[in-house]
Amino acid sequence: MSIAAVVEHGFELKLSYARARLAEVERMRQVYLASLDGMPQREIAQFAHLSQPSVHRLVARARVLGAEHESLEEIVLRRFVEDSSPDEMVERLISFENWVPRIADPVDGVLAEDSQQALEDLLEDGFISEEEIDRVLDARG
């Protein structure tokens, strides 16, 4: 297989993953919002083509993740899917309201759920560049 074909397939596979992940997050958010509005889990399950236990798990996970708000992952993946400007993405990341600072616990080390680590994970997956992360972190101080 040629290098060009590998690059093309790699891009298409990453794009497919990003679309699927955004759809998964949106589904979780809609299930969660329906639950918050008082819709019974059995009805949500019927509309979402899920089992009631799956709805319960999605609601619990969404609650923990704060799914009513857009995530850093969504901002980055949307830029990739929509092929929007890197500058727009960086500005949205800089102004992200739910930023969780990196906290070092003397006993446990760096605590989970820090926003910088979320960006570093997206860097490892090839969805954001080091330069873009540096711009965000520099602007956030």
MINUKOL-554704 format. One line per 5 residues: number of its first residue (from 1); for each residue z, y, x of N, C-alpha, C. Coordinates in Angstrom, 1 decimal. Layout:
N
NUM = Z,Y,X,Z,Y,X,Z,Y,X | ... .
***
This chain:
141
1 = 0.0,-1.2,0.9,0.0,0.0,0.0,0.0,1.2,0.9 | -0.8,2.2,0.5,-0.9,3.4,1.3,0.3,4.3,1.2 | 0.5,5.2,2.1,1.6,6.1,2.0,1.5,7.0,0.8 | 0.3,7.4,0.5,0.0,8.3,-0.6,0.4,7.6,-1.9 | 0.1,6.3,-2.0,0.5,5.5,-3.2,2.0,5.4,-3.3 .
6 = 2.7,5.1,-2.2,4.1,5.0,-2.2,4.7,6.3,-2.7 | 4.2,7.4,-2.2,4.7,8.8,-2.6,4.5,9.0,-4.0 | 3.3,8.7,-4.5,3.0,8.9,-6.0,3.9,8.0,-6.8 | 4.0,6.8,-6.5,4.9,5.9,-7.3,6.3,6.3,-7.2 | 6.7,6.7,-6.1,8.1,7.1,-5.9,8.4,8.3,-6.8 .
11 = 7.5,9.3,-6.8,7.7,10.5,-7.6,7.7,10.1,-9.1 | 6.8,9.3,-9.5,6.7,8.9,-10.9,8.0,8.1,-11.4 | 8.5,7.3,-10.5,9.7,6.5,-10.8,10.9,7.4,-10.9 | 11.0,8.4,-10.0,12.1,9.4,-10.0,12.0,10.2,-11.3 | 10.8,10.6,-11.7,10.6,11.4,-12.9,11.0,10.6,-14.1 .
16 = 10.6,9.3,-14.1,11.0,8.4,-15.2,12.5,8.3,-15.3 | 13.2,8.1,-14.2,14.6,8.0,-14.2,15.3,9.3,-14.7 | 14.8,10.4,-14.3,15.3,11.7,-14.7,15.2,11.9,-16.2 | 14.0,11.6,-16.7,13.8,11.7,-18.2,14.8,10.8,-18.9 | 14.9,9.5,-18.5,15.8,8.6,-19.2,17.2,9.0,-19.1 .
21 = 17.6,9.5,-17.9,19.0,9.9,-17.8,19.3,11.1,-18.7 | 18.4,12.1,-18.8,18.6,13.2,-19.7,18.7,12.8,-21.1 | 17.8,11.8,-21.5,17.9,11.3,-22.9,19.2,10.6,-23.1 | 19.7,9.9,-22.1,21.0,9.2,-22.3,22.1,10.2,-22.5 | 22.1,11.2,-21.7,23.2,12.3,-21.8,23.1,13.0,-23.1 .
26 = 21.8,13.3,-23.6,21.7,14.0,-24.9,22.1,13.1,-26.0 | 21.8,11.8,-25.9,22.3,10.9,-27.0,23.8,10.8,-27.0 | 24.4,10.8,-25.9,25.9,10.8,-25.8,26.5,12.0,-26.4 | 25.8,13.2,-26.1,26.3,14.5,-26.6,26.2,14.5,-28.1 | 25.0,14.1,-28.7,24.8,14.1,-30.1,25.8,13.2,-30.8 .
31 = 26.1,12.0,-30.3,27.0,11.1,-30.9,28.4,11.8,-30.9 | 28.8,12.4,-29.8,30.1,13.0,-29.6,30.2,14.2,-30.6 | 29.2,15.0,-30.7,29.2,16.2,-31.6,29.3,15.7,-33.1 | 28.6,14.7,-33.4,28.7,14.2,-34.8,30.1,13.7,-35.1 | 30.7,13.0,-34.1,32.1,12.6,-34.2,33.0,13.7,-34.4 .
36 = 32.8,14.8,-33.6,33.7,16.0,-33.7,33.6,16.6,-35.0 | 32.4,16.5,-35.6,32.2,17.1,-37.0,32.7,16.2,-38.1 | 33.3,15.1,-37.7,33.9,14.2,-38.7,33.0,13.1,-39.3 | 31.9,12.9,-38.7,31.0,11.9,-39.2,31.6,10.5,-38.8 | 31.7,9.6,-39.7,32.3,8.3,-39.4,31.5,7.5,-38.4 .
41 = 32.1,6.8,-37.5,31.5,6.1,-36.4,30.4,5.1,-36.9 | 30.7,4.5,-38.1,29.8,3.5,-38.6,28.4,4.2,-39.0 | 28.5,5.4,-39.6,27.3,6.2,-39.9,26.6,6.6,-38.7 | 27.3,7.1,-37.7,26.7,7.5,-36.4,26.0,6.3,-35.8 | 26.6,5.1,-35.8,26.0,3.9,-35.3,24.7,3.6,-36.0 .
46 = 24.7,3.7,-37.3,23.5,3.4,-38.1,22.3,4.4,-37.7 | 22.6,5.7,-37.6,21.6,6.7,-37.3,21.1,6.5,-35.8 | 22.0,6.2,-34.9,21.7,6.2,-33.5,21.2,4.8,-33.1 | 21.2,3.8,-34.0,20.8,2.5,-33.7,21.7,1.9,-32.6 | 23.0,2.0,-32.8,24.0,1.5,-31.9,25.0,0.7,-32.8 .
51 = 25.8,-0.1,-32.1,26.9,-0.7,-32.7,28.1,0.3,-32.8 | 29.0,0.0,-33.8,30.2,0.9,-33.9,31.0,0.9,-32.6 | 31.2,-0.3,-32.0,32.0,-0.2,-30.7,31.3,0.6,-29.6 | 29.9,0.6,-29.6,29.2,1.4,-28.6,29.4,2.9,-28.9 | 29.4,3.2,-30.2,29.7,4.6,-30.5,31.1,5.0,-30.1 .
56 = 32.0,4.2,-30.3,33.4,4.4,-29.9,33.4,4.7,-28.4 | 32.8,3.8,-27.6,32.8,4.0,-26.1,32.1,5.3,-25.7 | 31.0,5.6,-26.4,30.2,6.8,-26.0,31.1,8.1,-26.3 | 31.8,8.0,-27.5,32.7,9.2,-27.8,33.8,9.3,-26.8 | 34.4,8.2,-26.4,35.5,8.2,-25.4,35.0,8.8,-24.1 .
61 = 33.8,8.3,-23.7,33.3,8.7,-22.4,32.9,10.2,-22.4 | 32.3,10.6,-23.5,31.9,12.0,-23.7,33.1,12.9,-23.7 | 34.2,12.5,-24.3,35.4,13.3,-24.3,35.9,13.5,-22.8 | 35.9,12.5,-22.0,36.4,12.6,-20.7,35.4,13.4,-19.8 | 34.1,13.3,-20.0,33.1,14.1,-19.3,32.9,15.5,-19.7 .
66 = 33.5,15.9,-20.9,33.3,17.2,-21.4,31.9,17.4,-21.8 | 31.3,16.4,-22.5,29.9,16.4,-22.8,29.4,17.5,-23.8 | 30.4,18.2,-24.3,29.9,19.3,-25.2,29.2,20.4,-24.4 | 29.5,20.4,-23.1,28.9,21.4,-22.2,27.8,20.8,-21.3 | 26.8,21.6,-20.9,25.8,21.1,-20.0,26.4,20.8,-18.6 .
71 = 26.0,19.8,-18.0,26.5,19.4,-16.7,25.6,19.8,-15.5 | 26.1,19.8,-14.3,25.4,20.1,-13.1,24.2,19.1,-13.0 | 24.4,17.9,-13.3,23.4,16.9,-13.3,22.2,17.2,-14.2 | 22.5,17.7,-15.4,21.5,18.0,-16.4,20.7,19.2,-15.8 | 21.3,20.2,-15.3,20.6,21.4,-14.8,19.6,21.0,-13.7 .
76 = 20.1,20.1,-12.8,19.2,19.7,-11.7,18.1,18.8,-12.2 | 18.4,17.8,-13.0,17.4,16.9,-13.5,16.4,17.6,-14.4 | 16.8,18.6,-15.2,15.9,19.4,-16.0,14.8,20.1,-15.2 | 15.3,20.7,-14.0,14.4,21.4,-13.1,13.3,20.4,-12.7 | 13.8,19.2,-12.3,12.8,18.1,-11.9,11.9,17.7,-13.0 .
81 = 12.3,17.5,-14.2,11.5,17.1,-15.3,10.6,18.2,-15.7 | 11.1,19.4,-15.9,10.3,20.5,-16.4,9.5,21.2,-15.3 | 9.7,20.8,-14.1,9.0,21.4,-13.0,9.2,22.9,-13.0 | 10.4,23.4,-13.2,10.7,24.8,-13.2,11.1,25.3,-11.8 | 11.3,26.5,-11.7,11.5,27.2,-10.4,12.8,26.7,-9.8 .
86 = 12.8,26.4,-8.5,14.1,26.1,-7.8,15.1,27.3,-7.9 | 14.5,28.5,-7.9,15.4,29.7,-7.9,16.1,29.8,-9.3 | 15.4,29.4,-10.4,16.1,29.4,-11.7,17.2,28.4,-11.7 | 16.9,27.2,-11.1,18.0,26.2,-11.1,19.2,26.7,-10.3 | 18.9,27.2,-9.1,20.0,27.7,-8.2,20.8,28.7,-9.0 .
91 = 20.2,29.7,-9.7,20.9,30.7,-10.4,21.8,30.1,-11.5 | 21.3,29.1,-12.2,22.0,28.4,-13.2,23.2,27.7,-12.6 | 23.0,27.1,-11.5,24.1,26.4,-10.8,25.2,27.3,-10.3 | 24.8,28.5,-9.8,25.7,29.5,-9.3,26.6,30.0,-10.5 | 26.0,30.2,-11.7,26.7,30.7,-12.8,27.3,29.6,-13.7 .
96 = 27.3,28.4,-13.2,27.9,27.3,-14.0,29.4,27.5,-14.2 | 29.7,27.5,-15.5,31.1,27.9,-15.9,32.1,26.8,-15.7 | 31.7,25.5,-15.7,32.7,24.4,-15.6,32.8,23.8,-14.2 | 32.6,24.7,-13.2,32.7,24.3,-11.8,34.1,23.7,-11.5 | 34.1,22.6,-10.9,35.4,22.0,-10.5,35.4,22.0,-8.9 .
101 = 36.4,22.8,-8.4,36.5,22.9,-7.0,36.9,21.6,-6.3 | 36.5,21.5,-5.0,36.9,20.3,-4.2,38.4,20.5,-3.9 | 39.2,19.5,-4.3,40.6,19.6,-4.0,41.0,18.4,-3.1 | 41.7,18.7,-2.0,42.1,17.7,-1.1,43.6,17.4,-1.4 | 43.9,16.2,-1.8,45.3,15.8,-2.1,45.8,15.2,-0.8 .
106 = 47.0,15.6,-0.4,47.5,15.0,0.9,47.7,13.5,0.9 | 47.9,12.9,-0.3,48.1,11.5,-0.4,46.8,10.8,-0.7 | 46.0,11.2,-1.6,44.8,10.5,-2.1,43.5,11.0,-1.5 | 43.6,12.0,-0.6,42.4,12.6,-0.1,41.7,13.5,-1.1 | 40.3,13.6,-1.0,39.6,14.5,-1.9,39.6,13.8,-3.3 .
111 = 40.0,14.6,-4.3,40.1,14.1,-5.7,38.7,13.9,-6.3 | 38.5,13.0,-7.2,37.3,12.8,-7.9,36.9,14.0,-8.8 | 35.7,14.0,-9.2,35.2,15.0,-10.2,35.1,16.4,-9.6 | 34.6,16.5,-8.4,34.4,17.8,-7.9,32.9,18.1,-7.9 | 32.6,19.4,-8.2,31.2,19.8,-8.4,30.4,19.7,-7.2 .
116 = 31.0,20.0,-6.0,30.2,19.9,-4.8,29.8,18.4,-4.6 | 30.6,17.5,-4.8,30.3,16.1,-4.7,29.2,15.7,-5.7 | 29.2,16.2,-6.9,28.1,15.9,-7.8,26.8,16.4,-7.3 | 26.8,17.6,-6.7,25.5,18.0,-6.1,25.1,17.2,-4.9 | 26.1,16.8,-4.1,25.7,15.9,-2.9,25.2,14.6,-3.4 .
121 = 25.7,14.0,-4.5,25.1,12.8,-5.1,23.7,13.0,-5.5 | 23.4,14.2,-6.1,22.0,14.5,-6.5,21.1,14.7,-5.3 | 21.7,15.2,-4.2,20.9,15.3,-2.9,20.5,13.9,-2.4 | 21.5,13.0,-2.4,21.2,11.6,-2.0,20.1,11.0,-2.8 | 20.0,11.3,-4.1,19.0,10.8,-4.9,17.7,11.5,-4.8 .
126 = 17.6,12.6,-4.1,16.4,13.4,-3.9,16.0,14.3,-4.9 | 17.0,14.8,-5.7,16.7,15.7,-6.8,17.0,17.2,-6.5 | 17.7,17.4,-5.4,18.0,18.8,-5.0,18.0,18.7,-3.4 | 17.7,19.9,-2.8,17.7,19.9,-1.4,19.0,20.5,-0.8 | 19.2,20.2,0.5,20.4,20.7,1.2,20.4,22.3,1.1 .
131 = 19.3,22.8,1.3,19.2,24.3,1.3,19.6,24.9,-0.1 | 19.2,24.2,-1.1,19.6,24.7,-2.5,21.1,24.5,-2.7 | 21.6,23.4,-2.2,23.1,23.3,-2.3,23.8,24.3,-1.5 | 23.3,24.6,-0.3,24.0,25.7,0.5,23.9,27.0,-0.2 | 22.8,27.3,-0.8,22.7,28.6,-1.5,23.7,28.7,-2.6 .
136 = 23.9,27.6,-3.4,24.9,27.6,-4.5,26.3,27.7,-3.9 | 26.6,26.9,-2.9,28.0,27.0,-2.4,28.3,28.3,-1.7 | 27.3,28.9,-1.0,27.5,30.2,-0.4,27.8,31.3,-1.5 | 27.0,31.2,-2.6,27.2,32.2,-3.6,28.5,32.1,-4.4 | 28.9,30.8,-4.5,30.2,30.6,-5.2,31.4,30.9,-4.4 .
141 = 31.2,31.1,-3.1,32.3,31.4,-2.2,33.1,30.3,-1.8 .
***
